[in-house]
Amino acid sequence: MEIDSTDPAALSPVTDSPDPPPTKQRSNSQSSQKSLSGKDLIIQVSRMVKDRERAELIVLELMEEYNFDFQEFKRLLKDNDLEVSFSRVRYKDIAPKIGLQPYSDGLDIPTFPIFRARLSNDLFRKILEDIQLFTFQYRPLSLHDTEDARSRFLSAYFNRIVGLFSGLLYNTPESMLEGKITSKGRIEYQFKTFGGVTVLFIEVKLLIGGLSERLDCIAQVIAEADACAWMNFQQGFRVPIIAVLCDGKSFTFFKFLDRRQTRTASPRLFIGQFPNGDLEQVIVGMTGANAMNFFYHSRSICESLFYVFLTGYRCGLEAHWDRSVETAKKQGHGRQSTPMWQKAMHLAGNAIDSAKLACAQWEEGHVEESKKSAENVLECLARSVDEAPRVHPSFEFMQFFTQEFADMNV
């Protein structure tokens, strides 16, 4: 995407002032939402106390209709000893709210195209080294008997990838609602880009009984994504939520659009489908007899996650660019940040295109071309990260660890 010379933000003189923080009233649809505070918020919590079985669904209903202080809301839940967790939501209860039939066993969930973003050989080797270290530390995945051990182990698949974004895409390990059930059985990571949640990573308990229990895991994906979309909207962000569901055996990918993005009466959920028709990426353990199979499946998982993070990062850039353009039009003059957001977004798009091209080249047997395209992905991403305006300070410190410092007696 090139800078549009007809954009008033590009034509007018720029200003050095930073972009304003998101406001509570950013659109007609948001301003039409009623606010809930004080006594009214207490009344709604009292309603939940009387109907504890539907407490989580009531939370989602309130988010659909009202703006309110979420931290104050969570304090009221705690004061009233309400254990509210989206892991308790059942698929049969939430499916109709997004236009799905509860007894279709999830077969009516529409698909969206998802791809692998080719990793360079050097980067993938570093990821394998992390997986090896975590195997020594936590034992192989097949021997894990706690969710905590599995969670720490699986982070080896994406730690290096998240690091490529130099803090512009960062992990906040938390649930929207911190109930005891969530803390014991299901672990969630929220990956934010410039403050807005773009990627959810939900790990479910070690042993899933059957289809019914798996559908309830998808119900948690829907509820968590819906709540994150509401939170984003309160902060002025409109981005799709990409959710990654992991049960220890495979990774499944979902995309959630709230009703403000679909312009329909209800939100929509999609399940990711790869070009070969697969709906998941299988986790394969390492044994001496299946090394190549392990490497292949591990690379497939890592490259799928890389695509998800690249996509989430670009969506965050686009949201900030849109807001910067909107602000420039309202103020009647250009903003210094607008072309920076746009260039960073353009480079992120180039990284995604190159990553998909590298995969296609590799599948067609053009190995050397694929290697060059994979290296170009990292170059485009690094340039994008450099171009993006810094909303938060950089946390880089290794530049100060010189050889002179390393030799000091400290």
PyMOL commands that set and color helices and strands:
alter all, ss='L'
color gray80, all
select helices_A, chain A and resi 8-11+28-31+38-50+52-65+70-79+86-88+91-98+121-138+141-143+147-157+159-163+180-185+211-234+259-262+288-331+337-363+367-387+398-400+403-406
alter helices_A, ss='H'
color red, helices_A
select strands_A, chain A and resi 34-36+66-68+111-113+169-172+187-193+196-203+241-246+250-257+268-273+281-282
alter strands_A, ss='S'
color yellow, strands_A
deselect
rebuild
show_as cartoon
